[in-house]
Amino acid sequence: MELNYVLPHWLYWSVLLLLPPFMMFMVWRSKAKGQAVTPTSETFTQGEEPMAGTPRGFFFRGVDGLSMFTGTFVAYWSIIAVFVYSYEVIARYAFNSPTNWAHEAMFLMFGMQYLISGAYCLRMDGHVRVDVLYTRLGPAASAALDILTSVVFYLFILILTFTAWTFFARSMSSEVWFFATGWRNETSLSEWGIQYFPIKFAMVLAGVLLLLQGTARLLKDIAVFRAAIKSYEKAKAPLWGMVILAALLGLLLLWEIFNIMVLDGDYERVIFTLEGVLADIGIGTLTLLMTGALLIVLLAGLPLAFVTGGLGVMFIYLVGDHFMLNIIPSRIFPLMTDYQLSAIPLFIFMAAMLEKAGLIEDLFDVVYHWIGALRGGLAIATIAAATLLAAMVGVIGAAVVTMGIIALPAMLKRGYDPKIALGAIMAGGTLGILIPPSILAIIYAVVAGQSVGELYLGALLPGLLLSAMYMTYVGVRAGLNPKLGPAMPVEERVDFPTRLRMLRNMLAPILLVAVVLGAIFTGLATPVESAGIGTLGALLVAAMHGRLNWVNIHDACMMTLKATSMVLWIIFGATVFVGFYILQGGQAFIQDLIMGTGLGPYGILILIMIALVLLGMFLDWVGILLLAVPIFVPLVVGLAFEGVLGLPGVPPDKIALWFGVLYLVNMQMSFLSPPFGYALFYMRGVAPPGVDMATIYKSSLPFLALQTLGLTLCVVFPGIILWLPSLAYG
């Protein structure tokens, strides 16, 4: 029996437009009835509270309401993908009828979701910023910085909106040469043949929504600055100077846009312009200017997505001309329609639903009662639970915060040394970077052109190796000195039959993980399809635990939207910045610079690893990936790694895969590297007041040394990475 169903275009758009209002009504009715909601840890931010300090007026309420409505509207689309991808797998294997529309329908849907949700994420302050200096300033200085750096935000979003309009309009019309001029709608080249203009219009809509929300935020910053400057006790001139500079730069921006939009670069009519003033600059000087500008604006606290996007637009205009700005939507559109990126929202949705089902607490409780009787057992149980959690969520930072909330109070209460407790949580929590289904691995695979399945297989053994090293270290330390990690009190222990019964709570999630990873590793389903199946399984698990209700589904959708929007907008901004730099010859310049050091292949590899750790002290993981990987991967692939100490080397066709896993291990190190590793601050956010930052720094050092050892083993013995992929793929 075969199915030959093809989704009609009208039905596709009807579902996208009608499902969200239905969901909104059901959630509203459930909340009105007082439906019970599963408490949510800080693993994910729900995003139901407005930005603090926003002035309340008609404009602000209207813009905030619009951002919330559009964000909520597109958030519910994730539910559609769960069932569409599950249908695709069932149709392919049960009825021998693979679809020709499921994948295209979903990645186009997610592309629109990524873009439209940008304003919601900005409204909820969900975009990642480097807050090394920003949070240490007073409200007046922070507001002044926000006002100044808002120029970079407007630079990116205004140009994106204008160029996206042209990009959209061209998808609706085209010239028919030789005989006449006609109108047609651009359609995809696939058999499904969906019209592209609504998808491209999402880029315009995203720009308009972000401009409105950004303007509301700017007015809020101005109000905060005016109130705070009155009580500011230090020199006020520098702060007023930043505000005046912001106003001048804003006028300059408007003038240049006037030149582009009205005068169209007619230099006989242009009084003054900065277009092309750096056209003759060398690549070395351009590298210094782009790097310096990036660091300055990053440290000023502007969200990373708008830093890279805005600076990319600025340098395109200064080095090239206004015609080159049209590459911006053409750089973003392929990412909107990238099939593999669809796995990111689905895996995050799966993680959110598992948390709503209460499985994370159950997981820790089961592992604790099985291992807790050992010295250091609670810390070992934490690492073991974090390892299993990594295989369920794939969200970087999720396990650090979750286990910090659940396990840290339990360990401190039982007399564990704070450094052992904190280090175990941070090291175990970052295993989600490596162990499938890692979100970072998906993005790396997209950027580097790698197979997600191969990368997942290659990262599995290193992830388990590091987990075993962490647990061994804790066990040895606690065994030598029981005061560091005392065993579980006798009165808390349970007998063996009770522990066996407790395992029943873990059968469903473990089976879910086995199905998801098994489908990927055996090739029965792609990572994206496996994510859809896993999310459907998570919904079923939540139903089995009595936690599947409209409100919990809503919360999971909003958690997913905020996390996904943050990641994808960083990718959108970085692709403009890095794409322009590579176009100007930056990749060749960096490669020549590194090769000019005279180091051999392994020396160059060590230099790259050190650079990645240093970047990890300041930048978010997505920013590092988008800025560094496009430059480093071609360089490494061109080298020959023939082995060290007489050991086997890396086959040339496996170097990209090997380096990809090394990169993932390296990112674990960057998360734990003082002074600004992200895991350190995740932990600080959930640690008790008595745990200071110095203790958190010290607790990371032994585990950072273990990560260095693990990275070294993967370099010296590449088979740790390559063995499983070779078994599966030959």
Number of C-alpha atoms within 10 A of each C-alpha: 6 11 13 12 12 12 14 12 13 8 10 14 12 11 12 16 14 11 16 20 14 12 18 18 12 16 20 14 14 16 14 9 9 10 14 13 17 16 10 17 15 15 22 23 17 20 19 11 9 13 15 9 11 18 17 10 9 9 12 19 14 15 22 22 15 17 25 20 16 19 24 21 22 24 26 25 22 24 19 15 29 25 14 19 22 19 17 21 22 14 18 15 11 13 13 14 17 19 19 17 19 18 19 19 18 22 22 22 23 28 25 23 27 28 25 27 29 28 29 27 25 21 26 21 18 19 23 23 21 20 17 16 12 20 13 10 13 12 18 23 22 22 25 25 23 24 24 26 24 23 21 25 23 21 22 25 23 19 21 25 23 19 21 27 20 15 22 21 15 16 21 17 15 14 12 11 8 6 7 7 10 10 11 12 15 17 14 12 9 10 9 18 14 21 16 16 18 15 22 25 20 20 27 24 17 23 26 19 23 28 18 19 24 20 16 21 25 18 16 21 24 18 15 19 24 14 13 16 19 10 9 15 7 9 8 13 9 12 21 16 13 18 21 15 15 21 15 14 16 18 13 16 17 15 15 21 18 14 21 18 12 10 14 14 18 10 11 7 10 15 7 11 15 13 20 15 13 15 14 9 10 11 16 13 10 17 17 11 12 17 11 12 15 19 14 12 21 24 17 22 21 25 24 26 25 28 29 31 27 29 23 27 25 21 21 26 21 16 20 18 17 21 13 13 20 16 18 27 24 14 16 22 18 11 20 24 20 15 18 20 23 27 24 27 29 27 27 28 33 28 29 27 30 25 25 27 24 18 20 23 15 16 23 22 18 21 23 23 21 20 19 23 18 20 24 31 25 31 34 29 25 31 29 25 27 30 24 23 29 28 26 30 26 28 27 24 22 26 30 27 26 26 28 28 20 17 25 24 16 15 23 15 9 14 14 24 18 19 19 24 28 31 28 33 30 31 28 31 30 29 32 31 27 34 29 30 32 26 25 22 27 26 23 23 22 16 17 20 13 17 16 25 26 20 26 27 25 28 31 20 20 24 26 16 15 23 22 16 17 23 21 13 18 25 20 13 17 23 17 11 13 17 15 20 29 23 22 20 10 8 6 9 15 12 9 11 8 11 15 12 11 18 15 10 15 17 10 18 22 15 11 22 21 15 16 26 23 14 20 24 21 12 13 13 21 19 28 26 27 26 30 32 28 28 29 23 23 27 23 19 22 23 13 12 14 11 22 20 19 21 23 24 23 20 25 26 26 26 24 27 29 27 22 24 25 23 24 22 25 23 25 24 27 28 24 25 26 21 20 21 21 15 10 18 14 19 20 16 16 18 15 12 12 16 14 9 10 10 13 13 17 18 12 18 20 15 13 18 20 14 12 22 22 17 20 25 20 24 25 20 23 23 22 17 24 23 21 17 18 19 21 19 19 15 20 19 17 12 15 15 20 14 16 12 6 8 10 14 17 21 15 13 9 16 20 22 27 23 21 23 27 25 23 27 25 23 25 31 29 27 30 29 22 23 14 21 25 25 28 23 20 21 25 18 14 19 19 14 8 7 15 11 16 10 14 25 20 16 24 26 16 17 24 20 12 17 22 16 14 20 23 14 15 22 23 19 17 24 19 18 28 24 14 19 21 14 9 13 12 7
